[in-house]
Amino acid sequence: MDLLYTVSEKRSPDDAYLNSLYNDGGVCAVSSKSVVAFTRMTARQDSYRHRTPVCSVCVMDLNCPNEPHAILESVSKVVWLVFSSEGSQLLVTLNSGRVHLFTKGAAIHDWTATHSCNWDGEDILHINFFHGGIRTSLQSGDVKVQAPYMEKFTALPHKPSLVDYSQCAMNGFFAISASGLLLVYVVNHEGSFLAEKKVVLGQTRDNFTVAAAALAPSGHIHIATWKPEMIKCWRAELKLVDVDGGKGDVKVTIQAAQSFCPSRSGSNWHASQKNEGVVQVWCLRYAQLEDPNSLLVALTLDKPTQPSPSQQSSGGGQSSGSVVHVVRRYQLQDQLRPLLKVFKAKSDSTGIATKEWVCEGEWVCNSAVVTLGSPSRHLLPSPSPAPLPFIITAATADAAIYAINRDTMQQLSSHSVLSVRGSGEEAGVSKRIGGARRVVSLCHTWTGLSLVAMDSTGSIHFITLVRPADIGPQWAISLILLLEFALVSGQDWWDLLVMTPNSSIPTLTDHLTDTFVQHSAPLTQHLHTRFLVLKTSMLRLLGSQQQKAIESRLQAQLTATQQLFRSIRPVTCDVATADKNISAAIQSYLESRSSLEILDLEKSVDHLCSSVNIKDCQVDPGQLQNLQPLIQFATDLALFILFMLAQNSKFELARDPKIVQSLRELVFVARLWHRQNKLVQPQMLHKTHSVDVWAQIYKLLTRLALTLPAEPDSSLIDECVLLETQVVCRELPLHVPSRGVLADLTASSPPTPLQYEFGQSDIPSVNNGGVQPRILEGALPPVPTLDPLHYHYLAAQEPRFICTRCCSVRASWWGDSESVWDHHWASNCICSGHWAKPPISPSKPA
């Protein structure tokens, strides 16, 4: 394992004693969108200079670890943080028994507490969401890397934890308390509270110290708890029932499952077993969230040691004890046992078939295990084309983190958080604090290849668990499969990007492109924008591929604009049906040979209108007004490309057929809408009003599309030069650089590991004019503070959000309007980053 970066609190010698606020530990969790939630301790001081500890829940993008955003402050300690599978909801559990359900808004800092429940006095040992019934996985067996997505990925059968009367999954969460209760909270489809239930585990209430739960494919909730000398297991079933008044209620059925005693050695319960001594279980965890048959147990054995003969002869007959710290993996297996032990079993006797927990392996360490970490799923098991080891992690009391192979229970690597030190004037403070460090929380990313660890000083460590050199040539195949899985499943690919070797990026993008283009048109159209965003994210990691990254980003933005234009229904359409939408007719017309031969824009529009009903081309004027910035962007980009072609015939963007054809379609559709509403037109600085520049742009784009992939002829270049005398063009900031960890990794000599401090962030420059050198001679300089996605110029004091992965900015009012484009990009930038408030100076940390 390798430490990629560490983010810590900035401390002075006067603040070092405040480290005691972290003595009770902290907690962190990471979502499938690469958002990490964690706790920070601060001290609130009143007028009498009395300090009150305050626990804050913060969220941040893994790419910008120095920009946390607080979503909750509480004087009670936070003991659990759990994200939902899609990353849009967060459970926050306090030690007082109160649970808050937060729902994410548009930006990463926008979390709203939609539900709260108060289980007063209950000590929550485990909490999690219901299973939604969606379980996508990679196909096991002999599957080729070039195979289509339908052959690589499959939807495994998995029942939701709770369904309504129409068999649709319901939202909610459950918890296990130390007093032996199963607590259930159900939310209906409208987002309102439906029911709350408390059920006793077993016949009577009991006291437990550790608990874990798994969500079985059958829809049951499997629970494992620790009581001295016994790990007791249950199976819970949730069912929606009718009650008086028509309001639904939840019926919870608890059944006892196979339990076992970890103090007994051996796998044969009917044989004479030897007691291993006093056992204390510190942590229980199912190896996979959806597999209730594999259980990880971290325990301490106090083994009695028999005295030697010399000690017995000298009178030292008392036995001493040795303490052993072990992590065991138990597997629930089918076993065949004889009916009666007192009789000799015959060779042909069948016996009794039963399920038993069998110890499949153990890992021994020298220090007590504090916590265990395990990914929710193993995506590339052994039968897959490029299997990866199933890695679990264990944190010990000596501040060490160990990576363990789950199948063999053999240690793979280790890392100590004591090795993290400050620099400069903070080195002394960091050294004093570092001696008291210990790991308090572990959480794996959705891929299982990376780990987020939190220590007792409040520092966050991001650790990669797999080295590409250790995997060998199969690592490239594994990356392709995981990137494609992220593409089709909607997961975030950030932790895969930071593990991608720069030398393999061109090869990986070519393989991904070759596989993507072989799919059917509906699937390609559905995933086209997201695929281009993935391609852009990979190309930006390599300095020599920045031009291709610009092309891919522009293609993604133009493709998203095209899909929006094609989805708009005419006002004559009573029902959203395909036969009334003429986008298909426009697309087929522009791709035909006849449209390429008609260079005049007005004649081309007339030719289309002669074959369709003109009423089917009329669009709601309100929608057209919202599309005006996109029309302006397409026109300015087309004008910029043509001007660059006049000055440099080798300009890469002018030689991309997809970009040229997309711009041609957008200019054509905008002219078609202009006939309905004269306000729909791009704004340009004309040098002369005797020429229809709009039509000239379409003419030159058509000629260029007809010429490509051949070299543009001299007459086309001359017409582009003539266009410079008719209109003024403005320089466009095409390159939007990355920021955060991705930008630091692409530096010429990045430090290893990267070190950050909470709140010490460089706000990205919103003056896009300084991002890239001027490349278009005679053009107007770019206007500062440009929102490149919405193509909106921001005022100096206008509230804005910044992207967590690139230097894009946008106005904070996005998502409040009725524009479909605004709603589509309200949560994420086109680089897949999250929108967030600009960082501000944080409160004084503990």
Beta strands, then each sheet from edge to edge (+ up, - down):
strand 1: 2-8
strand 2: 28-30
strand 3: 35-45
strand 4: 51-61
strand 5: 69-74
strand 6: 78-83
strand 7: 89-94
strand 8: 98-104
strand 9: 111-118
strand 10: 124-129
strand 11: 136-138
strand 12: 153-155
strand 13: 171-177
strand 14: 181-187
strand 15: 193-200
strand 16: 210-215
strand 17: 221-227
strand 18: 230-242
strand 19: 248-256
strand 20: 278-288
strand 21: 291-305
strand 22: 320-337
strand 23: 352-365
strand 24: 369-373
strand 25: 391-396
strand 26: 400-405
strand 27: 411-416
strand 28: 439-444
strand 29: 450-455
strand 30: 460-464
strand 31: 685-686
strand 32: 727-728
strand 33: 754-757
strand 34: 786-787
strand 35: 792-793
strand 36: 800-803
strand 37: 809-811
strand 38: 835-836
sheet 1: 28+ 29- 30+ 1- 33-
sheet 2: 2+ 3- 4+ 5-
sheet 3: 6+ 7- 8+ 9-
sheet 4: 10+ 13- 14+ 15-
sheet 5: 11+ 12-
sheet 6: 16+ 17- 18+ 19-
sheet 7: 20+ 21- 22+ 23-
sheet 8: 24+ 25- 26+ 27-
sheet 9: 31+ 32-
sheet 10: 34+ 35-
sheet 11: 37+ 36- 38+
end
